[in-house]
Each structure stands twice: as structure tokens, then as C-alpha cells.
Amino acid sequence: MADLEHFKQKLMALKDDLTQRVSAIDKDIKHEGMSSNWTEQATERENDEVLESLGNASEQELVMIDNALKRIDSGEYFSCSACGEDIPSARLELLPFSAHCVNCADKI
């Protein structure tokens, strides 16, 4: 089985990156430093929906990362949450927060 500490570090790095991204998105949505020009403000607000979508996706990924870290702590990280089979290390390298093996992920 692959090195658990390797995946824990990978997840922590992803978590730090996403936390910074969410923070930057929140700052942009709050319009800190917003232009005083009404036309430019309208353009800035048009981007809010896209930023919100990116922020929501990042927050969902943070939840999956936290769940993966809990699975590491409980010793269940390498097991599929649905069927209990081993999750291949190659899959975890690509998606370290994955809770399902390929077969179960396809079914979901």
C-alpha cells in the first residue's frame, strides 16, 4: 500500500491552495477596491456569478478533502466507502480526496 503520509501531505497542500483560492474569490466578490465608474462596476458584478460558482466548487472540494483526512485518521483511506474494496493508489494520486473505487464512482 502507498505511503499514507504522502497522501496526507498532498491533501494538506490542496487544502491550503483551495483555502487561499476561496479567500481570494470572497475578496473579489466583496468588491474591495471596486471602481467608482458605474460601467466598470456593472462589468465587475457580471463576474460575480462565475466567481460564486468557482467558490462553491472549491468549498465542496474542501469538504471532500476534510473527509479524506478523516478517513486517513480512521484508517479507512484506501478503502472504497461504497463497497469496501481497495482504491488503487494511481486513482488516489490523481484524486487524493476520492472516497470510491473506479467501479463505484462509475455507478454514482
Gaussian input, Z-matrix of N, CA and C with variables (Angstrom, degrees):
# hf/3-21g

backbone

0 1
 N
 C     1     B1
 C     2     B2     1     A1
 N     3     B3     2     A2     1     D1
 C     4     B4     3     A3     2     D2
 C     5     B5     4     A4     3     D3
 N     6     B6     5     A5     4     D4
 C     7     B7     6     A6     5     D5
 C     8     B8     7     A7     6     D6
 N     9     B9     8     A8     7     D7
 C    10    B10     9     A9     8     D8
 C    11    B11    10    A10     9     D9
 N    12    B12    11    A11    10    D10
 C    13    B13    12    A12    11    D11
 C    14    B14    13    A13    12    D12
 N    15    B15    14    A14    13    D13
 C    16    B16    15    A15    14    D14
 C    17    B17    16    A16    15    D15
 N    18    B18    17    A17    16    D16
 C    19    B19    18    A18    17    D17
 C    20    B20    19    A19    18    D18
 N    21    B21    20    A20    19    D19
 C    22    B22    21    A21    20    D20
 C    23    B23    22    A22    21    D21
 N    24    B24    23    A23    22    D22
 C    25    B25    24    A24    23    D23
 C    26    B26    25    A25    24    D24
 N    27    B27    26    A26    25    D25
 C    28    B28    27    A27    26    D26
 C    29    B29    28    A28    27    D27
 N    30    B30    29    A29    28    D28
 C    31    B31    30    A30    29    D29
 C    32    B32    31    A31    30    D30
 N    33    B33    32    A32    31    D31
 C    34    B34    33    A33    32    D32
 C    35    B35    34    A34    33    D33
 N    36    B36    35    A35    34    D34
 C    37    B37    36    A36    35    D35
 C    38    B38    37    A37    36    D36
 N    39    B39    38    A38    37    D37
 C    40    B40    39    A39    38    D38
 C    41    B41    40    A40    39    D39
 N    42    B42    41    A41    40    D40
 C    43    B43    42    A42    41    D41
 C    44    B44    43    A43    42    D42
 N    45    B45    44    A44    43    D43
 C    46    B46    45    A45    44    D44
 C    47    B47    46    A46    45    D45
 N    48    B48    47    A47    46    D46
 C    49    B49    48    A48    47    D47
 C    50    B50    49    A49    48    D48
 N    51    B51    50    A50    49    D49
 C    52    B52    51    A51    50    D50
 C    53    B53    52    A52    51    D51
 N    54    B54    53    A53    52    D52
 C    55    B55    54    A54    53    D53
 C    56    B56    55    A55    54    D54
 N    57    B57    56    A56    55    D55
 C    58    B58    57    A57    56    D56
 C    59    B59    58    A58    57    D57
 N    60    B60    59    A59    58    D58
 C    61    B61    60    A60    59    D59
 C    62    B62    61    A61    60    D60
 N    63    B63    62    A62    61    D61
 C    64    B64    63    A63    62    D62
 C    65    B65    64    A64    63    D63
 N    66    B66    65    A65    64    D64
 C    67    B67    66    A66    65    D65
 C    68    B68    67    A67    66    D66
 N    69    B69    68    A68    67    D67
 C    70    B70    69    A69    68    D68
 C    71    B71    70    A70    69    D69
 N    72    B72    71    A71    70    D70
 C    73    B73    72    A72    71    D71
 C    74    B74    73    A73    72    D72
 N    75    B75    74    A74    73    D73
 C    76    B76    75    A75    74    D74
 C    77    B77    76    A76    75    D75
 N    78    B78    77    A77    76    D76
 C    79    B79    78    A78    77    D77
 C    80    B80    79    A79    78    D78
 N    81    B81    80    A80    79    D79
 C    82    B82    81    A81    80    D80
 C    83    B83    82    A82    81    D81
 N    84    B84    83    A83    82    D82
 C    85    B85    84    A84    83    D83
 C    86    B86    85    A85    84    D84
 N    87    B87    86    A86    85    D85
 C    88    B88    87    A87    86    D86
 C    89    B89    88    A88    87    D87
 N    90    B90    89    A89    88    D88
 C    91    B91    90    A90    89    D89
 C    92    B92    91    A91    90    D90
 N    93    B93    92    A92    91    D91
 C    94    B94    93    A93    92    D92
 C    95    B95    94    A94    93    D93
 N    96    B96    95    A95    94    D94
 C    97    B97    96    A96    95    D95
 C    98    B98    97    A97    96    D96
 N    99    B99    98    A98    97    D97
 C   100   B100    99    A99    98    D98
 C   101   B101   100   A100    99    D99
 N   102   B102   101   A101   100   D100
 C   103   B103   102   A102   101   D101
 C   104   B104   103   A103   102   D102
 N   105   B105   104   A104   103   D103
 C   106   B106   105   A105   104   D104
 C   107   B107   106   A106   105   D105
 N   108   B108   107   A107   106   D106
 C   109   B109   108   A108   107   D107
 C   110   B110   109   A109   108   D108
 N   111   B111   110   A110   109   D109
 C   112   B112   111   A111   110   D110
 C   113   B113   112   A112   111   D111
 N   114   B114   113   A113   112   D112
 C   115   B115   114   A114   113   D113
 C   116   B116   115   A115   114   D114
 N   117   B117   116   A116   115   D115
 C   118   B118   117   A117   116   D116
 C   119   B119   118   A118   117   D117
 N   120   B120   119   A119   118   D118
 C   121   B121   120   A120   119   D119
 C   122   B122   121   A121   120   D120
 N   123   B123   122   A122   121   D121
 C   124   B124   123   A123   122   D122
 C   125   B125   124   A124   123   D123
 N   126   B126   125   A125   124   D124
 C   127   B127   126   A126   125   D125
 C   128   B128   127   A127   126   D126
 N   129   B129   128   A128   127   D127
 C   130   B130   129   A129   128   D128
 C   131   B131   130   A130   129   D129
 N   132   B132   131   A131   130   D130
 C   133   B133   132   A132   131   D131
 C   134   B134   133   A133   132   D132
 N   135   B135   134   A134   133   D133
 C   136   B136   135   A135   134   D134
 C   137   B137   136   A136   135   D135
 N   138   B138   137   A137   136   D136
 C   139   B139   138   A138   137   D137
 C   140   B140   139   A139   138   D138
 N   141   B141   140   A140   139   D139
 C   142   B142   141   A141   140   D140
 C   143   B143   142   A142   141   D141
 N   144   B144   143   A143   142   D142
 C   145   B145   144   A144   143   D143
 C   146   B146   145   A145   144   D144
 N   147   B147   146   A146   145   D145
 C   148   B148   147   A147   146   D146
 C   149   B149   148   A148   147   D147
 N   150   B150   149   A149   148   D148
 C   151   B151   150   A150   149   D149
 C   152   B152   151   A151   150   D150
 N   153   B153   152   A152   151   D151
 C   154   B154   153   A153   152   D152
 C   155   B155   154   A154   153   D153
 N   156   B156   155   A155   154   D154
 C   157   B157   156   A156   155   D155
 C   158   B158   157   A157   156   D156
 N   159   B159   158   A158   157   D157
 C   160   B160   159   A159   158   D158
 C   161   B161   160   A160   159   D159
 N   162   B162   161   A161   160   D160
 C   163   B163   162   A162   161   D161
 C   164   B164   163   A163   162   D162
 N   165   B165   164   A164   163   D163
 C   166   B166   165   A165   164   D164
 C   167   B167   166   A166   165   D165
 N   168   B168   167   A167   166   D166
 C   169   B169   168   A168   167   D167
 C   170   B170   169   A169   168   D168
 N   171   B171   170   A170   169   D169
 C   172   B172   171   A171   170   D170
 C   173   B173   172   A172   171   D171
 N   174   B174   173   A173   172   D172
 C   175   B175   174   A174   173   D173
 C   176   B176   175   A175   174   D174
 N   177   B177   176   A176   175   D175
 C   178   B178   177   A177   176   D176
 C   179   B179   178   A178   177   D177
 N   180   B180   179   A179   178   D178
 C   181   B181   180   A180   179   D179
 C   182   B182   181   A181   180   D180
 N   183   B183   182   A182   181   D181
 C   184   B184   183   A183   182   D182
 C   185   B185   184   A184   183   D183
 N   186   B186   185   A185   184   D184
 C   187   B187   186   A186   185   D185
 C   188   B188   187   A187   186   D186
 N   189   B189   188   A188   187   D187
 C   190   B190   189   A189   188   D188
 C   191   B191   190   A190   189   D189
 N   192   B192   191   A191   190   D190
 C   193   B193   192   A192   191   D191
 C   194   B194   193   A193   192   D192
 N   195   B195   194   A194   193   D193
 C   196   B196   195   A195   194   D194
 C   197   B197   196   A196   195   D195
 N   198   B198   197   A197   196   D196
 C   199   B199   198   A198   197   D197
 C   200   B200   199   A199   198   D198
 N   201   B201   200   A200   199   D199
 C   202   B202   201   A201   200   D200
 C   203   B203   202   A202   201   D201
 N   204   B204   203   A203   202   D202
 C   205   B205   204   A204   203   D203
 C   206   B206   205   A205   204   D204
 N   207   B207   206   A206   205   D205
 C   208   B208   207   A207   206   D206
 C   209   B209   208   A208   207   D207
 N   210   B210   209   A209   208   D208
 C   211   B211   210   A210   209   D209
 C   212   B212   211   A211   210   D210
 N   213   B213   212   A212   211   D211
 C   214   B214   213   A213   212   D212
 C   215   B215   214   A214   213   D213
 N   216   B216   215   A215   214   D214
 C   217   B217   216   A216   215   D215
 C   218   B218   217   A217   216   D216
 N   219   B219   218   A218   217   D217
 C   220   B220   219   A219   218   D218
 C   221   B221   220   A220   219   D219
 N   222   B222   221   A221   220   D220
 C   223   B223   222   A222   221   D221
 C   224   B224   223   A223   222   D222
 N   225   B225   224   A224   223   D223
 C   226   B226   225   A225   224   D224
 C   227   B227   226   A226   225   D225
 N   228   B228   227   A227   226   D226
 C   229   B229   228   A228   227   D227
 C   230   B230   229   A229   228   D228
 N   231   B231   230   A230   229   D229
 C   232   B232   231   A231   230   D230
 C   233   B233   232   A232   231   D231
 N   234   B234   233   A233   232   D232
 C   235   B235   234   A234   233   D233
 C   236   B236   235   A235   234   D234
 N   237   B237   236   A236   235   D235
 C   238   B238   237   A237   236   D236
 C   239   B239   238   A238   237   D237
 N   240   B240   239   A239   238   D238
 C   241   B241   240   A240   239   D239
 C   242   B242   241   A241   240   D240
 N   243   B243   242   A242   241   D241
 C   244   B244   243   A243   242   D242
 C   245   B245   244   A244   243   D243
 N   246   B246   245   A245   244   D244
 C   247   B247   246   A246   245   D245
 C   248   B248   247   A247   246   D246
 N   249   B249   248   A248   247   D247
 C   250   B250   249   A249   248   D248
 C   251   B251   250   A250   249   D249
 N   252   B252   251   A251   250   D250
 C   253   B253   252   A252   251   D251
 C   254   B254   253   A253   252   D252
 N   255   B255   254   A254   253   D253
 C   256   B256   255   A255   254   D254
 C   257   B257   256   A256   255   D255
 N   258   B258   257   A257   256   D256
 C   259   B259   258   A258   257   D257
 C   260   B260   259   A259   258   D258
 N   261   B261   260   A260   259   D259
 C   262   B262   261   A261   260   D260
 C   263   B263   262   A262   261   D261
 N   264   B264   263   A263   262   D262
 C   265   B265   264   A264   263   D263
 C   266   B266   265   A265   264   D264
 N   267   B267   266   A266   265   D265
 C   268   B268   267   A267   266   D266
 C   269   B269   268   A268   267   D267
 N   270   B270   269   A269   268   D268
 C   271   B271   270   A270   269   D269
 C   272   B272   271   A271   270   D270
 N   273   B273   272   A272   271   D271
 C   274   B274   273   A273   272   D272
 C   275   B275   274   A274   273   D273
 N   276   B276   275   A275   274   D274
 C   277   B277   276   A276   275   D275
 C   278   B278   277   A277   276   D276
 N   279   B279   278   A278   277   D277
 C   280   B280   279   A279   278   D278
 C   281   B281   280   A280   279   D279
 N   282   B282   281   A281   280   D280
 C   283   B283   282   A282   281   D281
 C   284   B284   283   A283   282   D282
 N   285   B285   284   A284   283   D283
 C   286   B286   285   A285   284   D284
 C   287   B287   286   A286   285   D285
 N   288   B288   287   A287   286   D286
 C   289   B289   288   A288   287   D287
 C   290   B290   289   A289   288   D288
 N   291   B291   290   A290   289   D289
 C   292   B292   291   A291   290   D290
 C   293   B293   292   A292   291   D291
 N   294   B294   293   A293   292   D292
 C   295   B295   294   A294   293   D293
 C   296   B296   295   A295   294   D294
 N   297   B297   296   A296   295   D295
 C   298   B298   297   A297   296   D296
 C   299   B299   298   A298   297   D297
 N   300   B300   299   A299   298   D298
 C   301   B301   300   A300   299   D299
 C   302   B302   301   A301   300   D300
 N   303   B303   302   A302   301   D301
 C   304   B304   303   A303   302   D302
 C   305   B305   304   A304   303   D303
 N   306   B306   305   A305   304   D304
 C   307   B307   306   A306   305   D305
 C   308   B308   307   A307   306   D306
 N   309   B309   308   A308   307   D307
 C   310   B310   309   A309   308   D308
 C   311   B311   310   A310   309   D309
 N   312   B312   311   A311   310   D310
 C   313   B313   312   A312   311   D311
 C   314   B314   313   A313   312   D312
 N   315   B315   314   A314   313   D313
 C   316   B316   315   A315   314   D314
 C   317   B317   316   A316   315   D315
 N   318   B318   317   A317   316   D316
 C   319   B319   318   A318   317   D317
 C   320   B320   319   A319   318   D318
 N   321   B321   320   A320   319   D319
 C   322   B322   321   A321   320   D320
 C   323   B323   322   A322   321   D321

   B1=1.4417
   B2=1.5384
   B3=1.2997
   B4=1.4697
   B5=1.5249
   B6=1.2962
   B7=1.4522
   B8=1.5279
   B9=1.3065
   B10=1.4587
   B11=1.5345
   B12=1.3152
   B13=1.4759
   B14=1.5272
   B15=1.3306
   B16=1.4728
   B17=1.5255
   B18=1.3285
   B19=1.4580
   B20=1.5238
   B21=1.3192
   B22=1.4635
   B23=1.5330
   B24=1.3330
   B25=1.4669
   B26=1.5268
   B27=1.3145
   B28=1.4687
   B29=1.5370
   B30=1.3190
   B31=1.4555
   B32=1.5310
   B33=1.3109
   B34=1.4628
   B35=1.5315
   B36=1.3357
   B37=1.4644
   B38=1.5302
   B39=1.3280
   B40=1.4673
   B41=1.5293
   B42=1.3134
   B43=1.4626
   B44=1.5288
   B45=1.3227
   B46=1.4660
   B47=1.5261
   B48=1.3368
   B49=1.4604
   B50=1.5280
   B51=1.3203
   B52=1.4645
   B53=1.5252
   B54=1.3114
   B55=1.4659
   B56=1.5267
   B57=1.3221
   B58=1.4706
   B59=1.5241
   B60=1.3392
   B61=1.4607
   B62=1.5262
   B63=1.3327
   B64=1.4588
   B65=1.5210
   B66=1.3005
   B67=1.4585
   B68=1.5327
   B69=1.3276
   B70=1.4655
   B71=1.5266
   B72=1.3208
   B73=1.4681
   B74=1.5230
   B75=1.3338
   B76=1.4652
   B77=1.5282
   B78=1.3040
   B79=1.4698
   B80=1.5254
   B81=1.3231
   B82=1.4626
   B83=1.5250
   B84=1.3234
   B85=1.4603
   B86=1.5291
   B87=1.3191
   B88=1.4692
   B89=1.5212
   B90=1.3244
   B91=1.4630
   B92=1.5195
   B93=1.3302
   B94=1.4481
   B95=1.5236
   B96=1.2955
   B97=1.4558
   B98=1.5191
   B99=1.3396
   B100=1.4604
   B101=1.5265
   B102=1.2904
   B103=1.4592
   B104=1.5255
   B105=1.3267
   B106=1.4630
   B107=1.5331
   B108=1.3270
   B109=1.4606
   B110=1.5260
   B111=1.3380
   B112=1.4620
   B113=1.5290
   B114=1.3159
   B115=1.4604
   B116=1.5198
   B117=1.3054
   B118=1.4683
   B119=1.5273
   B120=1.3304
   B121=1.4649
   B122=1.5264
   B123=1.3367
   B124=1.4678
   B125=1.5227
   B126=1.3173
   B127=1.4643
   B128=1.5233
   B129=1.3328
   B130=1.4626
   B131=1.5310
   B132=1.3098
   B133=1.4700
   B134=1.5253
   B135=1.3344
   B136=1.4626
   B137=1.5230
   B138=1.3009
   B139=1.4639
   B140=1.5281
   B141=1.3275
   B142=1.4643
   B143=1.5255
   B144=1.3278
   B145=1.4629
   B146=1.5262
   B147=1.3136
   B148=1.4673
   B149=1.5211
   B150=1.3169
   B151=1.4666
   B152=1.5245
   B153=1.3233
   B154=1.4675
   B155=1.5187
   B156=1.3269
   B157=1.4616
   B158=1.5308
   B159=1.3250
   B160=1.4642
   B161=1.5228
   B162=1.3165
   B163=1.4644
   B164=1.5203
   B165=1.3395
   B166=1.4600
   B167=1.5260
   B168=1.3402
   B169=1.4624
   B170=1.5289
   B171=1.3257
   B172=1.4664
   B173=1.5213
   B174=1.3227
   B175=1.4680
   B176=1.5271
   B177=1.3298
   B178=1.4641
   B179=1.5251
   B180=1.3236
   B181=1.4596
   B182=1.5299
   B183=1.3281
   B184=1.4747
   B185=1.5234
   B186=1.3185
   B187=1.4689
   B188=1.5279
   B189=1.3276
   B190=1.4681
   B191=1.5237
   B192=1.3274
   B193=1.4693
   B194=1.5297
   B195=1.3290
   B196=1.4712
   B197=1.5279
   B198=1.3341
   B199=1.4674
   B200=1.5260
   B201=1.3326
   B202=1.4657
   B203=1.5266
   B204=1.3194
   B205=1.4687
   B206=1.5335
   B207=1.3337
   B208=1.4681
   B209=1.5299
   B210=1.3431
   B211=1.4677
   B212=1.5235
   B213=1.3284
   B214=1.4660
   B215=1.5208
   B216=1.3347
   B217=1.4723
   B218=1.5230
   B219=1.3314
   B220=1.4695
   B221=1.5279
   B222=1.3495
   B223=1.4568
   B224=1.5162
   B225=1.3224
   B226=1.4566
   B227=1.5238
   B228=1.3204
   B229=1.4649
   B230=1.5261
   B231=1.2983
   B232=1.4596
   B233=1.5326
   B234=1.3261
   B235=1.4691
   B236=1.5226
   B237=1.3169
   B238=1.4569
   B239=1.5292
   B240=1.3182
   B241=1.4661
   B242=1.5208
   B243=1.3285
   B244=1.4604
   B245=1.5260
   B246=1.3379
   B247=1.4686
   B248=1.5303
   B249=1.3216
   B250=1.4578
   B251=1.5129
   B252=1.3360
   B253=1.4688
   B254=1.5244
   B255=1.3278
   B256=1.4616
   B257=1.5312
   B258=1.3330
   B259=1.4604
   B260=1.5315
   B261=1.3346
   B262=1.4635
   B263=1.5366
   B264=1.3174
   B265=1.4631
   B266=1.5206
   B267=1.3389
   B268=1.4652
   B269=1.5288
   B270=1.3255
   B271=1.4691
   B272=1.5220
   B273=1.3270
   B274=1.4625
   B275=1.5298
   B276=1.3153
   B277=1.4678
   B278=1.5329
   B279=1.3390
   B280=1.4653
   B281=1.5193
   B282=1.3162
   B283=1.4657
   B284=1.5237
   B285=1.3208
   B286=1.4728
   B287=1.5268
   B288=1.3263
   B289=1.4618
   B290=1.5227
   B291=1.3380
   B292=1.4543
   B293=1.5246
   B294=1.3378
   B295=1.4691
   B296=1.5222
   B297=1.3395
   B298=1.4575
   B299=1.5227
   B300=1.3258
   B301=1.4653
   B302=1.5358
   B303=1.3078
   B304=1.4646
   B305=1.5258
   B306=1.3273
   B307=1.4685
   B308=1.5163
   B309=1.2951
   B310=1.4726
   B311=1.5189
   B312=1.3312
   B313=1.4733
   B314=1.5237
   B315=1.3487
   B316=1.4673
   B317=1.5185
   B318=1.3301
   B319=1.4698
   B320=1.5208
   B321=1.3299
   B322=1.4704
   B323=1.5104
   A1=108.38
   A2=114.86
   A3=120.81
   A4=110.39
   A5=115.44
   A6=122.79
   A7=110.95
   A8=116.91
   A9=123.01
   A10=111.96
   A11=116.23
   A12=120.52
   A13=111.02
   A14=116.61
   A15=121.24
   A16=110.06
   A17=117.08
   A18=120.95
   A19=111.39
   A20=116.76
   A21=120.18
   A22=109.88
   A23=116.52
   A24=120.31
   A25=111.45
   A26=115.51
   A27=120.79
   A28=110.16
   A29=116.52
   A30=120.99
   A31=112.01
   A32=117.22
   A33=120.89
   A34=110.72
   A35=117.17
   A36=120.81
   A37=110.69
   A38=116.59
   A39=120.38
   A40=110.88
   A41=115.65
   A42=120.42
   A43=110.81
   A44=116.77
   A45=120.50
   A46=110.89
   A47=116.66
   A48=121.51
   A49=110.86
   A50=116.61
   A51=120.15
   A52=112.10
   A53=116.93
   A54=120.53
   A55=110.06
   A56=116.79
   A57=120.77
   A58=110.86
   A59=116.75
   A60=120.97
   A61=110.79
   A62=117.08
   A63=121.22
   A64=109.92
   A65=117.02
   A66=121.70
   A67=110.57
   A68=116.69
   A69=121.25
   A70=110.89
   A71=116.03
   A72=120.13
   A73=110.16
   A74=116.71
   A75=120.53
   A76=110.65
   A77=116.16
   A78=120.71
   A79=109.87
   A80=117.26
   A81=120.44
   A82=111.65
   A83=117.17
   A84=120.56
   A85=111.20
   A86=116.94
   A87=120.27
   A88=111.68
   A89=115.84
   A90=122.72
   A91=112.91
   A92=115.69
   A93=119.26
   A94=107.10
   A95=116.21
   A96=120.13
   A97=111.86
   A98=117.10
   A99=121.92
   A100=110.29
   A101=114.65
   A102=121.57
   A103=109.99
   A104=116.30
   A105=120.24
   A106=110.75
   A107=116.72
   A108=122.07
   A109=109.35
   A110=116.93
   A111=121.96
   A112=112.31
   A113=116.89
   A114=120.59
   A115=110.70
   A116=115.87
   A117=120.04
   A118=110.90
   A119=117.43
   A120=120.36
   A121=111.01
   A122=116.03
   A123=119.67
   A124=110.22
   A125=117.34
   A126=121.78
   A127=110.25
   A128=115.98
   A129=120.08
   A130=110.40
   A131=117.57
   A132=121.07
   A133=112.14
   A134=116.68
   A135=119.75
   A136=111.10
   A137=116.05
   A138=121.41
   A139=112.77
   A140=116.87
   A141=120.67
   A142=112.64
   A143=116.78
   A144=119.81
   A145=110.66
   A146=116.29
   A147=120.49
   A148=109.60
   A149=116.35
   A150=119.93
   A151=111.32
   A152=116.49
   A153=119.56
   A154=111.44
   A155=115.99
   A156=120.75
   A157=110.55
   A158=116.36
   A159=120.32
   A160=110.99
   A161=116.29
   A162=120.47
   A163=111.86
   A164=116.61
   A165=120.21
   A166=111.48
   A167=116.94
   A168=120.50
   A169=110.45
   A170=116.31
   A171=120.23
   A172=111.03
   A173=116.77
   A174=119.95
   A175=111.19
   A176=117.51
   A177=120.52
   A178=110.36
   A179=116.29
   A180=119.89
   A181=110.46
   A182=117.14
   A183=120.22
   A184=110.96
   A185=117.41
   A186=120.93
   A187=109.32
   A188=117.00
   A189=120.14
   A190=110.97
   A191=117.33
   A192=121.20
   A193=109.59
   A194=117.06
   A195=120.15
   A196=111.05
   A197=116.26
   A198=119.78
   A199=111.07
   A200=117.40
   A201=121.09
   A202=110.31
   A203=117.23
   A204=120.50
   A205=110.47
   A206=116.66
   A207=119.94
   A208=110.46
   A209=116.59
   A210=120.05
   A211=110.59
   A212=117.57
   A213=120.33
   A214=108.96
   A215=115.75
   A216=120.33
   A217=112.41
   A218=116.73
   A219=119.82
   A220=112.56
   A221=116.56
   A222=120.08
   A223=114.51
   A224=117.46
   A225=121.81
   A226=113.68
   A227=117.41
   A228=121.60
   A229=113.25
   A230=118.61
   A231=121.70
   A232=113.19
   A233=117.54
   A234=121.57
   A235=110.97
   A236=115.77
   A237=122.34
   A238=109.17
   A239=116.69
   A240=121.47
   A241=112.57
   A242=117.21
   A243=120.22
   A244=112.60
   A245=116.83
   A246=119.18
   A247=113.81
   A248=117.83
   A249=121.18
   A250=114.96
   A251=117.56
   A252=120.50
   A253=109.91
   A254=116.38
   A255=120.67
   A256=111.15
   A257=115.20
   A258=121.16
   A259=105.77
   A260=118.56
   A261=120.26
   A262=112.03
   A263=116.04
   A264=121.28
   A265=111.45
   A266=117.29
   A267=120.40
   A268=110.48
   A269=117.26
   A270=120.84
   A271=110.69
   A272=116.01
   A273=120.16
   A274=112.04
   A275=117.20
   A276=119.95
   A277=109.91
   A278=115.99
   A279=120.45
   A280=112.38
   A281=116.05
   A282=123.06
   A283=109.10
   A284=117.52
   A285=119.37
   A286=113.94
   A287=117.33
   A288=120.61
   A289=112.25
   A290=117.20
   A291=121.23
   A292=110.94
   A293=114.47
   A294=119.91
   A295=111.62
   A296=115.94
   A297=119.89
   A298=112.03
   A299=114.68
   A300=119.99
   A301=107.86
   A302=117.30
   A303=121.92
   A304=111.64
   A305=117.19
   A306=120.36
   A307=112.41
   A308=117.00
   A309=120.21
   A310=111.52
   A311=117.37
   A312=120.77
   A313=109.82
   A314=117.27
   A315=121.07
   A316=111.01
   A317=116.51
   A318=121.00
   A319=111.72
   A320=115.62
   A321=120.57
   A322=108.38
   D1=146.83
   D2=-177.06
   D3=-66.19
   D4=165.36
   D5=-177.71
   D6=-71.20
   D7=116.31
   D8=-178.55
   D9=-60.45
   D10=-39.30
   D11=-179.51
   D12=-63.38
   D13=-35.92
   D14=177.24
   D15=-57.93
   D16=-47.44
   D17=-178.41
   D18=-70.46
   D19=-35.18
   D20=177.87
   D21=-62.82
   D22=-44.60
   D23=178.30
   D24=-64.19
   D25=-40.20
   D26=178.76
   D27=-61.95
   D28=-44.97
   D29=178.46
   D30=-64.57
   D31=-40.59
   D32=179.39
   D33=-64.81
   D34=-39.57
   D35=177.90
   D36=-65.10
   D37=-42.13
   D38=176.48
   D39=-62.56
   D40=-41.09
   D41=-179.91
   D42=-62.81
   D43=-44.28
   D44=178.52
   D45=-61.59
   D46=-44.06
   D47=179.98
   D48=-62.33
   D49=-46.34
   D50=-179.14
   D51=-67.44
   D52=-36.80
   D53=178.26
   D54=-62.27
   D55=-42.18
   D56=176.91
   D57=-65.26
   D58=-39.76
   D59=179.61
   D60=-63.84
   D61=-44.74
   D62=179.60
   D63=-63.32
   D64=-39.36
   D65=178.91
   D66=-62.94
   D67=-44.40
   D68=179.37
   D69=-65.04
   D70=-39.60
   D71=178.72
   D72=-65.20
   D73=-44.58
   D74=178.65
   D75=-59.28
   D76=-41.11
   D77=179.11
   D78=-64.12
   D79=-43.76
   D80=179.47
   D81=-64.44
   D82=-39.93
   D83=-179.31
   D84=-67.96
   D85=-32.32
   D86=178.44
   D87=-73.92
   D88=-8.79
   D89=177.69
   D90=60.15
   D91=40.81
   D92=174.60
   D93=-65.83
   D94=125.51
   D95=-178.12
   D96=80.25
   D97=26.20
   D98=-178.59
   D99=-65.24
   D100=144.52
   D101=179.02
   D102=-63.00
   D103=152.13
   D104=176.88
   D105=-87.46
   D106=-9.70
   D107=179.33
   D108=-79.30
   D109=125.75
   D110=-176.27
   D111=-61.54
   D112=-38.73
   D113=180.00
   D114=-64.72
   D115=-43.85
   D116=178.33
   D117=-66.92
   D118=-35.93
   D119=177.27
   D120=-63.18
   D121=-39.48
   D122=178.73
   D123=-62.96
   D124=-41.80
   D125=178.26
   D126=-64.51
   D127=-42.75
   D128=179.26
   D129=-61.72
   D130=-39.00
   D131=-178.89
   D132=-71.79
   D133=-28.25
   D134=177.18
   D135=-62.08
   D136=-29.69
   D137=-179.56
   D138=-78.53
   D139=-13.46
   D140=-176.87
   D141=-58.61
   D142=-40.60
   D143=-177.59
   D144=-64.01
   D145=-41.37
   D146=178.21
   D147=-65.81
   D148=-44.08
   D149=179.36
   D150=-63.16
   D151=-40.59
   D152=178.21
   D153=-61.49
   D154=-41.58
   D155=179.15
   D156=-62.91
   D157=-44.08
   D158=177.89
   D159=-64.15
   D160=-40.79
   D161=178.66
   D162=-63.96
   D163=-42.58
   D164=178.68
   D165=-63.70
   D166=-42.43
   D167=178.57
   D168=-63.15
   D169=-40.63
   D170=179.11
   D171=-65.80
   D172=-39.64
   D173=178.89
   D174=-66.55
   D175=-37.12
   D176=176.40
   D177=-65.06
   D178=-39.35
   D179=178.27
   D180=-66.54
   D181=-36.13
   D182=176.38
   D183=-61.87
   D184=-38.69
   D185=177.64
   D186=-63.64
   D187=-43.82
   D188=179.49
   D189=-64.08
   D190=-36.88
   D191=178.07
   D192=-66.24
   D193=-45.42
   D194=178.10
   D195=-60.07
   D196=-40.37
   D197=177.44
   D198=-64.18
   D199=-39.42
   D200=178.06
   D201=-64.33
   D202=-40.62
   D203=178.59
   D204=-64.57
   D205=-36.46
   D206=176.15
   D207=-66.23
   D208=-37.71
   D209=178.07
   D210=-66.83
   D211=-32.68
   D212=175.43
   D213=-63.89
   D214=-48.25
   D215=-178.66
   D216=-62.07
   D217=-32.99
   D218=-177.98
   D219=-89.72
   D220=-3.80
   D221=179.30
   D222=81.68
   D223=14.08
   D224=-177.37
   D225=-107.10
   D226=10.19
   D227=-172.10
   D228=-59.87
   D229=-41.39
   D230=-174.81
   D231=-86.42
   D232=2.08
   D233=-178.86
   D234=-106.68
   D235=137.68
   D236=177.11
   D237=-63.72
   D238=131.99
   D239=179.75
   D240=-68.31
   D241=-21.53
   D242=-177.69
   D243=-91.74
   D244=-49.59
   D245=-172.98
   D246=-111.92
   D247=-13.22
   D248=179.33
   D249=85.37
   D250=-5.75
   D251=177.90
   D252=-70.03
   D253=161.98
   D254=177.82
   D255=-67.02
   D256=139.95
   D257=172.29
   D258=-90.22
   D259=123.85
   D260=-178.37
   D261=-59.14
   D262=141.25
   D263=179.92
   D264=-58.80
   D265=-35.10
   D266=179.32
   D267=-61.87
   D268=-38.05
   D269=177.20
   D270=-65.99
   D271=-41.66
   D272=179.88
   D273=-69.41
   D274=-27.47
   D275=174.94
   D276=-64.84
   D277=-40.14
   D278=-179.71
   D279=-79.01
   D280=-41.45
   D281=-178.42
   D282=-129.57
   D283=77.25
   D284=-173.98
   D285=-62.51
   D286=-14.98
   D287=179.02
   D288=-96.94
   D289=6.07
   D290=-179.20
   D291=-65.65
   D292=134.99
   D293=179.68
   D294=-107.49
   D295=0.18
   D296=-174.82
   D297=-130.64
   D298=148.33
   D299=172.74
   D300=-70.91
   D301=170.73
   D302=-177.58
   D303=-59.71
   D304=-44.34
   D305=-179.07
   D306=-60.91
   D307=-47.21
   D308=-179.91
   D309=-68.56
   D310=-36.67
   D311=178.27
   D312=-63.48
   D313=-38.46
   D314=177.51
   D315=-63.37
   D316=-37.71
   D317=-179.00
   D318=-70.15
   D319=-32.93
   D320=-178.03
   D321=-75.07

